[in-house]
Amino acid sequence: MKPISILLILSMPAIALVIRNYHAITGKVAARALYVLFSVMVVVAVIFPDLTQRLAQGLGVGRGADLIFYATTMSLIAVSGLMVVKTKAIDNRFVLIVRAQALKDFEQTMRPPPVED
């Protein structure tokens, strides 16, 4: 088995673990650090394209472009999963706000009118 196969197989449970525990990550520092790391890797790959080729060959991938494709695909899977988690959290907050507003409106409409003397 090629080293890239092992990396790709192991990255899926790692991505799933990060997505599952996303709300437990305090300050979202890890997400920001990964974004910066990925950005630096992109800049290095553009400046030194031979480096990606050598790294790809070391991992058992034919070309550097294939390695970049694999990395991009895994990143897309991770981002998609995180967006699903964030969307669910926003939906849950929206439901709570709407319920609170509905109860408030109900209480206002069900109040007896003030008694006049």
CNS distance restraints for C-alpha pairs under 8 A (distance, minus, plus):
assign (resid   1 and name CA) (resid   5 and name CA) 6.59 0.50 0.50
assign (resid   1 and name CA) (resid   6 and name CA) 7.34 0.50 0.50
assign (resid   2 and name CA) (resid   6 and name CA) 6.79 0.50 0.50
assign (resid   2 and name CA) (resid  59 and name CA) 6.78 0.50 0.50
assign (resid   2 and name CA) (resid  60 and name CA) 5.47 0.50 0.50
assign (resid   3 and name CA) (resid   7 and name CA) 6.31 0.50 0.50
assign (resid   3 and name CA) (resid  59 and name CA) 5.06 0.50 0.50
assign (resid   3 and name CA) (resid  60 and name CA) 6.18 0.50 0.50
assign (resid   4 and name CA) (resid   8 and name CA) 6.07 0.50 0.50
assign (resid   4 and name CA) (resid  59 and name CA) 5.13 0.50 0.50
assign (resid   4 and name CA) (resid  60 and name CA) 6.14 0.50 0.50
assign (resid   4 and name CA) (resid  61 and name CA) 6.87 0.50 0.50
assign (resid   5 and name CA) (resid   9 and name CA) 6.07 0.50 0.50
assign (resid   6 and name CA) (resid  10 and name CA) 6.05 0.50 0.50
assign (resid   7 and name CA) (resid  11 and name CA) 5.94 0.50 0.50
assign (resid   8 and name CA) (resid  12 and name CA) 6.73 0.50 0.50
assign (resid   8 and name CA) (resid  74 and name CA) 7.98 0.50 0.50
assign (resid   9 and name CA) (resid  13 and name CA) 7.75 0.50 0.50
assign (resid  10 and name CA) (resid  14 and name CA) 6.58 0.50 0.50
assign (resid  11 and name CA) (resid  15 and name CA) 6.01 0.50 0.50
assign (resid  11 and name CA) (resid  74 and name CA) 7.82 0.50 0.50
assign (resid  12 and name CA) (resid  16 and name CA) 6.19 0.50 0.50
assign (resid  12 and name CA) (resid  74 and name CA) 7.96 0.50 0.50
assign (resid  13 and name CA) (resid  17 and name CA) 6.03 0.50 0.50
assign (resid  14 and name CA) (resid  18 and name CA) 6.30 0.50 0.50
assign (resid  15 and name CA) (resid  19 and name CA) 6.19 0.50 0.50
assign (resid  15 and name CA) (resid  78 and name CA) 5.87 0.50 0.50
assign (resid  16 and name CA) (resid  20 and name CA) 6.01 0.50 0.50
assign (resid  16 and name CA) (resid  78 and name CA) 7.88 0.50 0.50
assign (resid  16 and name CA) (resid  81 and name CA) 8.00 0.50 0.50
assign (resid  17 and name CA) (resid  21 and name CA) 6.11 0.50 0.50
assign (resid  18 and name CA) (resid  22 and name CA) 5.64 0.50 0.50
assign (resid  19 and name CA) (resid  78 and name CA) 7.44 0.50 0.50
assign (resid  19 and name CA) (resid  81 and name CA) 6.24 0.50 0.50
assign (resid  19 and name CA) (resid  82 and name CA) 5.67 0.50 0.50
assign (resid  19 and name CA) (resid  85 and name CA) 7.21 0.50 0.50
assign (resid  21 and name CA) (resid  25 and name CA) 6.77 0.50 0.50
assign (resid  22 and name CA) (resid  82 and name CA) 7.56 0.50 0.50
assign (resid  22 and name CA) (resid  85 and name CA) 7.89 0.50 0.50
assign (resid  25 and name CA) (resid  29 and name CA) 7.67 0.50 0.50
assign (resid  25 and name CA) (resid  30 and name CA) 7.42 0.50 0.50
assign (resid  28 and name CA) (resid  32 and name CA) 6.55 0.50 0.50
assign (resid  29 and name CA) (resid  33 and name CA) 6.05 0.50 0.50
assign (resid  30 and name CA) (resid  34 and name CA) 6.15 0.50 0.50
assign (resid  31 and name CA) (resid  35 and name CA) 6.26 0.50 0.50
assign (resid  32 and name CA) (resid  36 and name CA) 6.29 0.50 0.50
assign (resid  33 and name CA) (resid  37 and name CA) 6.08 0.50 0.50
assign (resid  34 and name CA) (resid  38 and name CA) 5.98 0.50 0.50
assign (resid  35 and name CA) (resid  39 and name CA) 6.15 0.50 0.50
assign (resid  36 and name CA) (resid  40 and name CA) 6.21 0.50 0.50
assign (resid  37 and name CA) (resid  41 and name CA) 6.21 0.50 0.50
assign (resid  38 and name CA) (resid  42 and name CA) 6.27 0.50 0.50
assign (resid  39 and name CA) (resid  43 and name CA) 6.39 0.50 0.50
assign (resid  40 and name CA) (resid  44 and name CA) 6.17 0.50 0.50
assign (resid  41 and name CA) (resid  45 and name CA) 6.05 0.50 0.50
assign (resid  42 and name CA) (resid  46 and name CA) 6.26 0.50 0.50
assign (resid  43 and name CA) (resid  47 and name CA) 6.21 0.50 0.50
assign (resid  44 and name CA) (resid  48 and name CA) 5.77 0.50 0.50
assign (resid  44 and name CA) (resid  49 and name CA) 7.87 0.50 0.50
assign (resid  45 and name CA) (resid  49 and name CA) 5.22 0.50 0.50
assign (resid  45 and name CA) (resid  51 and name CA) 7.00 0.50 0.50
assign (resid  45 and name CA) (resid  52 and name CA) 6.14 0.50 0.50
assign (resid  48 and name CA) (resid  52 and name CA) 7.36 0.50 0.50
assign (resid  49 and name CA) (resid  53 and name CA) 6.69 0.50 0.50
assign (resid  49 and name CA) (resid  64 and name CA) 7.72 0.50 0.50
assign (resid  50 and name CA) (resid  54 and name CA) 6.24 0.50 0.50
assign (resid  50 and name CA) (resid  64 and name CA) 7.92 0.50 0.50
assign (resid  51 and name CA) (resid  55 and name CA) 6.07 0.50 0.50
assign (resid  52 and name CA) (resid  56 and name CA) 5.92 0.50 0.50
assign (resid  52 and name CA) (resid  64 and name CA) 4.83 0.50 0.50
assign (resid  52 and name CA) (resid  65 and name CA) 7.79 0.50 0.50
assign (resid  52 and name CA) (resid  67 and name CA) 7.54 0.50 0.50
assign (resid  52 and name CA) (resid  68 and name CA) 7.93 0.50 0.50
assign (resid  53 and name CA) (resid  57 and name CA) 6.23 0.50 0.50
assign (resid  53 and name CA) (resid  63 and name CA) 5.73 0.50 0.50
assign (resid  53 and name CA) (resid  64 and name CA) 4.07 0.50 0.50
assign (resid  53 and name CA) (resid  65 and name CA) 7.70 0.50 0.50
assign (resid  54 and name CA) (resid  58 and name CA) 6.16 0.50 0.50
assign (resid  54 and name CA) (resid  64 and name CA) 7.42 0.50 0.50
assign (resid  55 and name CA) (resid  59 and name CA) 6.28 0.50 0.50
assign (resid  55 and name CA) (resid  64 and name CA) 7.32 0.50 0.50
assign (resid  56 and name CA) (resid  60 and name CA) 6.18 0.50 0.50
assign (resid  56 and name CA) (resid  61 and name CA) 4.88 0.50 0.50
assign (resid  56 and name CA) (resid  62 and name CA) 6.61 0.50 0.50
assign (resid  56 and name CA) (resid  63 and name CA) 5.98 0.50 0.50
assign (resid  56 and name CA) (resid  64 and name CA) 5.20 0.50 0.50
assign (resid  56 and name CA) (resid  66 and name CA) 7.82 0.50 0.50
assign (resid  56 and name CA) (resid  67 and name CA) 5.77 0.50 0.50
assign (resid  57 and name CA) (resid  61 and name CA) 5.33 0.50 0.50
assign (resid  57 and name CA) (resid  62 and name CA) 6.13 0.50 0.50
assign (resid  57 and name CA) (resid  63 and name CA) 6.96 0.50 0.50
assign (resid  57 and name CA) (resid  64 and name CA) 7.75 0.50 0.50
assign (resid  61 and name CA) (resid  66 and name CA) 6.86 0.50 0.50
assign (resid  61 and name CA) (resid  67 and name CA) 6.50 0.50 0.50
assign (resid  62 and name CA) (resid  66 and name CA) 7.00 0.50 0.50
assign (resid  63 and name CA) (resid  67 and name CA) 6.67 0.50 0.50
assign (resid  64 and name CA) (resid  68 and name CA) 6.31 0.50 0.50
assign (resid  65 and name CA) (resid  69 and name CA) 6.14 0.50 0.50
assign (resid  66 and name CA) (resid  70 and name CA) 6.21 0.50 0.50
assign (resid  67 and name CA) (resid  71 and name CA) 6.24 0.50 0.50
assign (resid  68 and name CA) (resid  72 and name CA) 6.01 0.50 0.50
assign (resid  69 and name CA) (resid  73 and name CA) 6.06 0.50 0.50
assign (resid  70 and name CA) (resid  74 and name CA) 6.25 0.50 0.50
assign (resid  71 and name CA) (resid  75 and name CA) 6.16 0.50 0.50
assign (resid  72 and name CA) (resid  76 and name CA) 6.10 0.50 0.50
assign (resid  73 and name CA) (resid  77 and name CA) 6.30 0.50 0.50
assign (resid  74 and name CA) (resid  78 and name CA) 6.29 0.50 0.50
assign (resid  75 and name CA) (resid  79 and name CA) 6.10 0.50 0.50
assign (resid  76 and name CA) (resid  80 and name CA) 5.98 0.50 0.50
assign (resid  77 and name CA) (resid  81 and name CA) 6.23 0.50 0.50
assign (resid  78 and name CA) (resid  82 and name CA) 6.24 0.50 0.50
assign (resid  79 and name CA) (resid  83 and name CA) 6.09 0.50 0.50
assign (resid  80 and name CA) (resid  84 and name CA) 6.36 0.50 0.50
assign (resid  81 and name CA) (resid  85 and name CA) 6.45 0.50 0.50
assign (resid  82 and name CA) (resid  86 and name CA) 6.15 0.50 0.50
assign (resid  83 and name CA) (resid  87 and name CA) 5.96 0.50 0.50
assign (resid  84 and name CA) (resid  88 and name CA) 6.21 0.50 0.50
assign (resid  85 and name CA) (resid  89 and name CA) 6.33 0.50 0.50
assign (resid  86 and name CA) (resid  90 and name CA) 6.24 0.50 0.50
assign (resid  87 and name CA) (resid  91 and name CA) 6.10 0.50 0.50
assign (resid  88 and name CA) (resid  92 and name CA) 6.14 0.50 0.50
assign (resid  89 and name CA) (resid  93 and name CA) 6.28 0.50 0.50
assign (resid  90 and name CA) (resid  94 and name CA) 6.10 0.50 0.50
assign (resid  91 and name CA) (resid  95 and name CA) 6.19 0.50 0.50
assign (resid  92 and name CA) (resid  96 and name CA) 6.37 0.50 0.50
assign (resid  93 and name CA) (resid  97 and name CA) 6.27 0.50 0.50
assign (resid  94 and name CA) (resid  98 and name CA) 6.15 0.50 0.50
assign (resid  95 and name CA) (resid  99 and name CA) 6.08 0.50 0.50
assign (resid  96 and name CA) (resid 100 and name CA) 6.14 0.50 0.50
assign (resid  97 and name CA) (resid 101 and name CA) 6.17 0.50 0.50
assign (resid  98 and name CA) (resid 102 and name CA) 6.04 0.50 0.50
assign (resid  99 and name CA) (resid 103 and name CA) 6.18 0.50 0.50
assign (resid 100 and name CA) (resid 104 and name CA) 6.18 0.50 0.50
assign (resid 101 and name CA) (resid 105 and name CA) 6.10 0.50 0.50
assign (resid 102 and name CA) (resid 106 and name CA) 6.02 0.50 0.50
assign (resid 103 and name CA) (resid 107 and name CA) 6.10 0.50 0.50
assign (resid 104 and name CA) (resid 108 and name CA) 6.32 0.50 0.50
assign (resid 105 and name CA) (resid 109 and name CA) 6.26 0.50 0.50
assign (resid 106 and name CA) (resid 110 and name CA) 6.06 0.50 0.50
assign (resid 107 and name CA) (resid 111 and name CA) 6.24 0.50 0.50
